[in-house]
Amino acid sequence: MKYDMFKMAACGSTAALLLTYGAATSAHSINNEPLGNAGSARDIYSVSCENEEGGDTPTFRLSARVRDKAPVVAPTIRVRITKGTLARAAQDNNGDGNTQFSGYARVEGGNGNYTLWVDKVGTVKTGAEIYDLELHCEGPVSSGYIHTGTLITKTQNQ
């Protein structure tokens, strides 16, 4: 009986450790976010990138990509990242409702606060959309682009 309780506790601890490790090293995903019908609709996020959790590896860059999900309507979804005078964008040209993300937008701005926009581009911008967003605060190439500390706050929801 004591052995079974010890075994269950050990398995539970191992599972908790693995889940914690997985969360610390995986991408940050925002899924099934609605983007309003208006052509001017945009969601804005504040992303704070800091040193690697529990370590001293600083952030080198913020990378983000977007996926335009169903419904299949004309607007194309874009993600834009800015920090100070630095800016990059990527848009999902793969078509609505597929499983492909856009390429990455990457801004090499180090630790600190970045602003990230998700909006519509193209000649037709009206129509409600649903998107997935994936982002990473990453250390320098010498760290293997290790994921660094990330705090995401949505500051505007359209």
N, C-alpha and C positions, 0 to 999 in steps of 0.2 A: 504494500500500500504506500509506504513512504517513497519507494523507488518510483512508482507511477506519478506521485505528486511532484517529485523532483524532475522527472522527465517532462511533465507538462509545463512546469515553470521554465525549464531550460529551453524548450521549444518556443514558448511564448516570448521569452527574452530575445531569442535569436530572430524570430519573426519581426519583433518591434525594431530591432537593430537594422535589419535589412530594409524595412519600410522607411526608416529614417534616412538611411544611406541613399536609397533610391530617390527620395524626395529632394535630398540635398544635391544630387548630381543630375537630375533630369531637367528637361526643358520646362519652362513655365508656359502653360497653355490656358487660353481663354476660349471656351468653346460655345458655339451656338448663340453668338451675340447678335441681337437684331440691330439693324441700321435703318433708320426711318425712311419714309417715302420721299421726302423732299430732296431735291438735287443738292442742297447745301448741307444735308445731314452728315455729321461726323462725330465720332467718338474720340475723346482725348484721354490719354493716360499719362500719368507722371511715373517715371521709372527711376528708382534710386539704385545705383550700382555701387557696391562697396567691396572691400577685401573679401576674399574667400572666407566662408564661415569657419571660425576656429583656426584660421591660418593668416598668413601675411601676404598672400598673393593678391596684388591689386587688380582691379578691372582694367582691361585694355580697351574693350569695345562692347557696344550693345548691338546684337543682331536680332532682326525680327523678320518674319514672313507671314503671309496671310493666305487664307483659302476662301474663295467665294463659293458659298453653298447654295442649295436650292432655296428659294424659288429661282427658276431660270428666267431672269429678266435682263434688260439691256445694260444697266450700269456694270462697270468693272470696278472691283474693290482694290484699293491701294493702301499700303502702309507707309508712313513717313516718319523718320526719326530726326530730331534736331537736338543739338547741344551747342549753345552759343552760336557761332557762325557756321558750324558743321551741320550738314544735312544730307540725307540719302533717302531714296524711296524705292519701293518695289511694288509691282502690281500683279495680280493674278490674271494672266492672259490665257489660262488653261481652259476656260469655260466654266459656267455655273454647274454646281452639283456634282463635280467630280472629286476625286480623292487627292488631287495634286495641289501642293502649295506653290506660291510664287517663289521666285528666287529670294535670297536674303538681301535686305537693306542693312548695311553695317556702318556705324559711326564709331570711329576710334577716338573717343573722348575721355577715356580714363574713368576713375571713380567720380561719382557725383550724380546730378539729376539730369535726366534726359526727358524730352517730351516726345510722345508717340501719338500720331494721328491715324485713324482709319477713316477713309472717306471714299467717295466715288469719283471716277474719271471717265472720260469718253464724251461722245456727242450727246448721248441720252443719259441723264443722271437721275431721272426720277424712277421710283420703284423701290419698294422695301426689299432689303437684302438680309441675309444671315451670313455671318462669317466666323471662321476660327482664326485665332491669332496665336502664334508661337514666338516666344522671345527668350533670349539668353544674354545675361551679363557674363562676359568671358574674360579670362586672364590672357596674358600675352602668349605668343606662339611657344615660347620656352616652357610654358606650363602645360602645353597641349591644349590651349584654349579652355582650361578648367573653368567650370561654372563658378562664378563668384556671387557674393551676397546680392540678393535682388528683392526689392520691395516695389510692388505695383499698386497704384491707386488710380481708379477711374475718376477723372475730374469733370468730364462732360459726357452725357449719354443722350444720343439723338435717336 
